Amino acid sequence: QVQLVESGGALVEPGGSLRLSCAASGITFSFLNMAWYRQAPGKRRELVAAILRDTSTNYADSVKDRFTISRDNAKNTVDLQMNNLKPDDTAVYYCNAVSFATGRAYWGRGTQVTVSS
């Protein structure tokens, strides 16, 4: 059974930093393209950052130069380093995995990030 478990969400002041982590199990991690999405209240879920099997990355314009996505195939984890956080970054952040072999997508349950003074 494939599981994605996020951690690291918290309340942080504007300008602060957080590091989210997603641990994957039940599937060969190196076969997965990984991503972080977020959903703010009343808004659609949106892609924040993605990292493919070849470690190429893609970011939403709103987080470029502030967020960094990385993966560790030995630890089966994908992290999202978030710097210079803004109130607009407040959302539930979800880990997403897509299997290169089957095309099937998997989701974690999410972790809350709140940016407020």
Secondary structure, 3 states (H helix, E strand, C coil): CCEEEEECCCEECCCCCEEEEEEEECCCHHHEEEEEEEECCCCCCEEEEEECCCCCEEECCCCCCCEEEEEECCCCEEEEEECCCCHHHCEEEEEEEEECCCCCEEECCCEEEEECC
